[in-house]
């Protein structure tokens, strides 16, 4: 085999950008169309300001619109299209743009290593995820932000020809058709680096499930690369017949940070633990170096992966338990929301409050046991589970506590016991402070007084999630990043019995959990061994007995 450098010397094309500019409420709106000198549209040109969430992508015909807020008007605007040299416009040049003014992009001169293999038959290989496992999650795409790229890293043979890219669209997606732009990069420091494409690769999908993008026409042969990054952009879409649009790609958890995200072509790449359910079909030389990646079995046998598998299996079992979907469940109107509740058993009222983005079903291992001793009233927090939410204001635990008060008033309850897991524990403490006369006993599981009580690694994950999650989820994430804000002096005002519980390996810092118990007069502290933040799933028997003993103990008043 020999390597040759194929220098592609191309004529320099000029690209005209017809632009119209006008101001709207402290922002500049630029609209136009990207064309070359032969008046052919330049499709899917990326346009944006470096490291700012100000970006767009031209459509198939080169048309685009972009609003530039005055707050970023002092930055350069960058035009980037596959096969062309990036063009930067200074703030002065942007301010002087006139309707119909042309902007010229020069086509790149590529130096691409050509893979030449003589006397050797290339072998076929598929790298990546070839099947969809039972436990997955979804990476969603926003139809209003075509600049966003999401994808993952693949390890390949160092003498490879890429033949196809396959990925899995989640079945719950809703659309008539979508157009995706595929991007391919070399990898440096385990992040995408330079583009490996000389022309756009687009794909139109009209169905969910497995998708196949044929890469053969693009002659993607490489020598000396052991990793490549493949990302997708949602550049066009058509809603379904009911005017709905949902689009996501299936992914799974892994320990390696192979999931990639950036807001726009001039943004910073970020990586996350996990990988798309996707694979690359390639041909390789037997002389090429084989990728060194852990096997799927090795990866899934790690303690961290076992914890994730256990969690998702419990969530699946909870969904099948019937809790949270009881025909006798009822909604309570609290004004701008309807709070869903279910009741089980007889005796003293015991309220169950689930965690962030959870539901009543998360207590599927507690309800049967607790209902033998108490009248269990399980509640879906507003905007979660089956509870509705018409509000748009940021969430807070104090607001959740006010919802809880309205529920108790509607049910005619005068005094209650409360169990709150995670966010539910935070709400329980807020309720205890706001309505102390209504509380008999409280049990918190993995609660915190403020965001600093959560391990720093998880806070970092929440911050990154804000950039990709839906509006509903962003409110829930901001809740955890900005609340609660309970002071130690407030805890000292609590007079009723409180049991503070956490897992031995909880995401709540152990010193923070101890601090909560120390500040509440007479509070009991219970650290459940061999458990994480998911104590109700992982150690349900011990937890249930501990709670019943505490609530039934007449000496604890």
BALOZA-829705 format. One line per 4 residues: for each residue x, y, z of C-alpha. Coordinates in steps of 0.1 Angstrom, whole numbers. Example, Ala and Ser with C-alpha at 12.3 -4.5 7.8 and 13.67 -1.06 7.14 Angstrom:
// BALOZA-829705
123/-45/78  137/-11/71;
// end
This chain:
// BALOZA-829705
0/0/0  13/35/-7  0/69/4  -2/97/-20;
-12/133/-14  -40/143/-37  -41/181/-39  -74/193/-52;
-68/226/-70  -102/242/-76  -112/273/-93  -120/300/-68;
-157/306/-67  -172/337/-53  -203/336/-33  -228/364/-33;
-248/371/-2  -279/392/-8  -288/409/24  -315/431/38;
-310/447/72  -334/464/96  -337/471/133  -365/456/156;
-365/464/193  -328/465/202  -318/440/177  -307/438/141;
-325/414/118  -305/402/88  -322/383/60  -308/372/27;
-298/344/4  -264/328/-2  -255/323/-38  -224/317/-59;
-214/339/-88  -233/316/-111  -264/324/-91  -267/289/-76;
-278/287/-40  -253/277/-14  -273/253/8  -270/251/46;
-244/278/52  -239/282/90  -240/318/102  -232/329/138;
-213/348/164  -185/329/181  -194/313/214  -228/330/215;
-263/315/212  -268/337/181  -268/316/150  -288/301/122;
-284/279/91  -294/289/56  -320/266/40  -317/244/10;
-321/274/-13  -296/295/6  -322/317/23  -318/327/60;
-328/351/87  -308/360/118  -316/384/147  -285/400/163;
-293/415/197  -276/447/205  -259/430/235  -236/411/210;
-234/437/183  -197/442/190  -188/408/178  -178/395/144;
-204/375/123  -190/344/107  -203/326/76  -192/290/73;
-201/266/45  -187/232/36  -160/236/10  -155/273/16;
-132/294/37  -149/310/66  -158/347/62  -159/371/91;
-177/404/91  -166/430/116  -192/450/136  -186/480/114;
-191/459/83  -223/445/97  -236/480/105  -229/491/70;
-246/463/52  -271/474/26  -300/455/11  -286/433/-17;
-250/437/-8  -227/408/-18  -204/389/5  -177/367/-11;
-166/334/2  -135/317/-13  -136/280/-19  -110/259/0;
-80/242/-15  -80/207/0  -50/186/8  -65/152/14;
-46/120/20  -56/94/-6  -58/59/6  -43/35/-20;
-42/-2/-13  -27/-25/-38  -32/-63/-39  -53/-62/-7;
-90/-69/-5  -107/-46/19  -127/-62/47  -162/-51/59;
-167/-40/95  -194/-22/115  -184/-1/145  -207/13/170;
-242/2/183  -258/-23/160  -289/-30/181  -312/-9/204;
-309/-21/240  -338/-22/263  -326/7/284  -321/39/264;
-327/76/266  -334/103/240  -314/132/226  -340/157/214;
-336/183/186  -354/217/186  -369/225/153  -363/262/160;
-326/259/164  -311/243/132  -276/253/142  -274/227/170;
-252/197/163  -254/164/182  -235/132/176  -208/109/189;
-172/97/184  -164/64/166  -131/45/168  -121/33/133;
-92/14/117  -64/37/106  -69/27/70  -106/30/64;
-133/38/38  -166/49/53  -196/33/35  -227/42/56;
-240/57/88  -270/42/106  -289/57/135  -322/52/154;
-350/78/155  -371/74/187  -406/59/180  -424/87/198;
-411/112/172  -439/131/154  -432/146/119  -441/142/83;
-406/146/71  -372/159/84  -340/169/66  -307/162/85;
-273/175/77  -245/150/85  -211/164/96  -178/145/98;
-148/156/118  -113/145/127  -109/141/165  -84/159/187;
-84/157/225  -115/135/222  -135/164/206  -143/172/170;
-116/192/153  -114/199/115  -141/190/90  -134/160/68;
-161/168/42  -158/186/9  -195/188/2  -228/187/21;
-243/154/31  -280/156/37  -307/130/45  -345/131/44;
-364/108/67  -402/102/68  -402/73/93  -389/65/128;
-367/36/138  -334/26/121  -322/50/93  -294/44/67;
-273/71/51  -253/59/22  -218/75/24  -203/57/-7;
-209/86/-31  -187/109/-10  -155/89/-13  -146/91/24;
-113/73/26  -88/80/54  -53/70/63  -39/76/98;
-72/85/115  -82/63/144  -112/83/155  -139/103/137;
-169/123/150  -202/121/133  -229/147/141  -264/156/129;
-282/189/125  -320/192/120  -320/217/91  -356/213/78;
-388/198/90  -425/193/83  -450/189/112  -474/159/112;
-511/161/103  -520/172/138  -495/201/136  -472/183/161;
-434/180/159  -411/159/180  -378/145/169  -351/127/189;
-324/101/185  -320/71/207  -289/69/229  -276/48/258;
-255/55/288  -218/46/288  -188/56/309  -169/71/280;
-179/107/270  -187/100/234  -219/121/231  -212/154/215;
-231/188/215  -225/223/203  -250/251/198  -236/263/165;
-206/260/142  -188/288/160  -195/274/195  -176/252/219;
-179/214/218  -191/196/249  -190/159/256  -212/137/278;
-211/102/290  -231/80/266  -234/72/229  -260/74/201;
-276/42/191  -257/45/158  -230/28/138  -206/33/109;
-202/7/82  -167/8/68  -141/-11/48  -106/-15/61;
-72/-29/53  -61/-59/73  -29/-40/78  -47/-12/95;
-45/-8/132  -76/-21/150  -97/2/172  -92/-3/209;
-126/0/225  -141/-18/255  -167/-44/246  -203/-37/253;
-203/-65/279  -172/-50/297  -187/-16/298  -221/-27/311;
-205/-48/339  -190/-17/357  -206/-6/390  -217/27/375;
-235/10/346  -251/-15/369  -265/14/389  -279/30/358;
-294/-3/346  -310/-9/379  -325/26/379  -340/23/345;
-353/-12/353  -371/2/384  -385/30/363  -398/5/338;
-413/-16/366  -429/15/382  -445/24/349  -460/-11/347;
-472/-12/383  -504/7/377  -496/33/403  -500/68/388;
-527/55/365  -554/44/389  -589/48/376  -599/61/410;
-573/88/409  -586/124/409  -574/159/399  -576/189/422;
-578/223/407  -554/248/422  -559/276/397  -533/274/371;
-527/237/375  -546/205/382  -528/183/407  -533/145/403;
-537/124/434  -542/87/443  -553/73/477  -546/39/492;
-553/24/527  -568/38/559  -556/56/589  -536/88/595;
-530/108/562  -495/103/548  -485/124/518  -460/110/493;
-440/136/472  -418/123/444  -385/137/430  -377/159/401;
-393/148/368  -408/118/386  -443/107/394  -465/87/419;
-453/55/403  -418/61/417  -432/49/450  -444/16/436;
-423/-3/462  -435/19/491  -472/23/486  -482/-14/493;
-463/-14/526  -473/20/538  -509/16/529  -512/-12/555;
-507/14/582  -518/48/568  -541/65/544  -515/71/517;
-521/101/495  -497/101/466  -493/133/446  -479/142/412;
-462/176/414  -474/202/389  -462/197/354  -450/162/363;
-467/128/361  -503/134/352  -505/168/369  -510/197/345;
-494/232/346  -505/263/328  -480/286/345  -449/299/328;
-430/314/358  -399/296/372  -406/267/395  -398/269/432;
-403/246/461  -423/273/480  -448/273/451  -450/235/452;
-457/238/489  -485/262/482  -500/236/457  -497/210/485;
-516/233/509  -544/237/484  -546/200/479  -548/193/517;
-575/220/520  -595/205/492  -592/170/508  -602/185/542;
-570/174/559  -561/191/592  -528/175/601  -506/152/579;
-474/131/578  -452/137/548  -426/116/530  -406/135/504;
-380/120/481  -353/144/466  -373/174/453  -402/161/473;
-381/163/504  -373/199/496  -410/207/492  -418/189/524;
-393/211/543  -408/242/526  -443/231/536  -432/224/571;
-419/260/574  -449/276/558  -476/256/575  -462/241/607;
-496/237/623  -505/212/596  -475/189/600  -473/159/624;
-441/142/611  -418/146/581  -395/121/564  -370/135/539;
-350/112/515  -321/129/497  -332/164/504  -310/196/504;
-312/231/517  -295/248/487  -278/238/455  -244/237/472;
-255/206/490  -255/187/457  -223/171/445  -204/194/421;
-203/168/393  -241/166/392  -245/204/392  -222/206/362;
-244/180/344  -275/201/351  -258/232/337  -250/215/305;
-285/200/302  -299/235/301  -285/240/267  -303/210/251;
-334/202/271  -370/213/263  -386/243/280  -405/221/305;
-373/202/315  -353/235/316  -377/248/343  -371/216/363;
-334/218/359  -332/255/369  -353/246/399  -324/224/411;
-297/249/401  -314/279/419  -334/264/447  -341/257/475;
-327/285/497  -335/273/532  -314/288/560  -302/270/591;
-320/295/613  -353/285/596  -347/248/603  -343/256/640;
-380/268/640  -392/233/631  -407/217/662  -423/185/648;
-404/152/645  -383/149/613  -364/118/600  -336/127/576;
-326/98/553  -299/95/526  -281/68/508  -245/60/517;
-234/70/482  -260/98/477  -256/127/453  -263/149/483;
-230/156/500  -229/136/533  -219/166/554  -249/185/540;
-273/157/550  -258/156/585  -261/194/587  -298/193/580;
-304/168/608  -282/188/632  -302/220/627  -336/205/634;
-343/200/671  -346/163/679  -343/152/642  -332/116/635;
-306/108/609  -305/75/590  -279/67/563  -290/36/543;
-260/15/534  -254/2/499  -276/28/484  -274/59/462;
-299/87/457  -324/60/447  -329/45/481  -366/38/475;
-356/16/446  -324/1/459  -332/-6/496  -370/-6/497;
-375/-31/525  -351/-14/549  -365/20/540  -401/11/544;
-395/-5/578  -375/25/590  -403/49/579  -431/29/595;
-411/26/628  -406/63/629  -441/73/620  -456/47/644;
-433/55/673  -455/73/698  -425/84/719  -414/106/690;
-436/137/693;
// end
